[in-house]
Structure formats: C-alpha cells, structure tokens
C-alpha cells in the first residue's frame, strides 16, 4: 500500500502547524541569494497546503513572519512583505479549485497599506470556503497573542460584560487568533533547529512535536506523509493514563 493510503487509514491531525525554517540555508547551499530560498519556500507552501487539504487536514498554521523578524536586513523584510501578494497572484486559481480558505494571524499595526488591503481582501474572498483553513501567521508572536487576549478580556471586565470569576481556559481560547480552529495536534519544525521560537505558545499544550533536518523548500509531500506516519505511532495521553 502506498504511504498516503496507509496514513489515511489512521488518525489524520485536525490541525497541523509548521515552522518553515531553513529557507536561507537552503539557498546558501546552492550559492543563491536568501530571497530565492523564500521564493522556493513560498512555492512549497502552496504544494504542502494542497497536500494537507487532500488528506482532510482541517487547519494548517504556518509561521511566515515573526514579531522578531523585523530585525532582519531591510531588503529581506521588503521581500518577505511582498510574499503574500505574490502568493495570491500566483496560486489563487489553485486555491479556489481546492476550496482553501486563507486567514492571517498576527499584528496588523506594523504593515503598510498594501499588505493590509491584501490581507483583508484574501480573508473576505475566501471566507466561505469549506476546505483546508490555511492560517498564515504573519507578524505573529505567541507572547503577543496572549498579551492581546489579556487586553481584550480586561476591557470586557472593565465594561462589566465579563466577570473575573468567569475567566477560564475556554474564555482565553476564544480571544486567540486560532479561536475557530481545532486543537493543535502536531507541530513540525524544519531545518534541524529544536526550538519553539514564540510560535503558538498556548496551542502547543498537548501537541506532538516533530523536528526534521530537511530545509523548508525541500520538505515535500512524501516527507509530510512520513511525519504524519510518525505522529500516528505516538501514544497521546493528554495528562491521563494510557488506555489498556
Ligand atoms: C525561515 O527561514 C523562514 C522565514 C522567516 C520566512 C518563511 C516564509 C515563507 C516560507 C513563505 C511564506 C509565504 C507567504 C504566503 C507569506 P530562514 O530565513 O530563517 O532560514 P535560515 O534559518 O536558513 O536562515
């Protein structure tokens, strides 16, 4: 049986997250500019999103630009800021065909007007689609997300619409960017680094982690299937005991 059919017989993660790391090193190894690595990485995101949709994964959250990535050289930031628009122009037909919805998680106060327009337009245009939800985390940081949720909740307490005693985990979850997405089953980080780097800090509470040495532009469908196979072999206990 082919690997894809094999994994389809098991539990397919409802929500997968990927830290798409190693674009720069992938390019450097080929004596190409770092930006070429990001371009390849963006093309790979299209392929992996379609592969996830085919498997029946409900949500794919990807780390495309962190709240700390503003510290990179100006040229590289400009290139990364232009990626969502290029991504839309290049792949919109294919995403429409696969009924893929796109949402963005992250700060909205540090982008130029062009990026904001693009984000709003893409979210609105794809909002009724029923396939995979591709959650592009862009100017995203887990600590910022929790700070923002705290502010939103504090405002409700202040205006009397929420009692402090009513604040529980589900209230917090409802103020996160991921409020519409299923619990995070699996987080994959490419490129050999074994860090979380401020990604989905709340959501990883009970998710499985897979770290692979492959650089993001080379992380293809087959490697995705292999990672899911590895995930399916794990026994998840969610703090309880293993069932006999
Ligand atoms: C990390 O590699 C990657 C990024 C900071 C950017 C990731 C972005 C994409 C894959 C494209 C996103 C697409 C859209 C639609 C926004 P790195 O540069 O840190 O690589 P290195 O560690 O090898 O230097």
Boltz pocket constraint, residues with backbone or C-beta under 6 A from the ligand:
constraints:
  - pocket:
      binder: B
      contacts: [[A, 20], [A, 21], [A, 22], [A, 23], [A, 24], [A, 25], [A, 26], [A, 37], [A, 38], [A, 41], [A, 42], [A, 45], [A, 63], [A, 64], [A, 65], [A, 69], [A, 80], [A, 83], [A, 84], [A, 87], [A, 136], [A, 138], [A, 191], [A, 216]]
      max_distance: 6.0
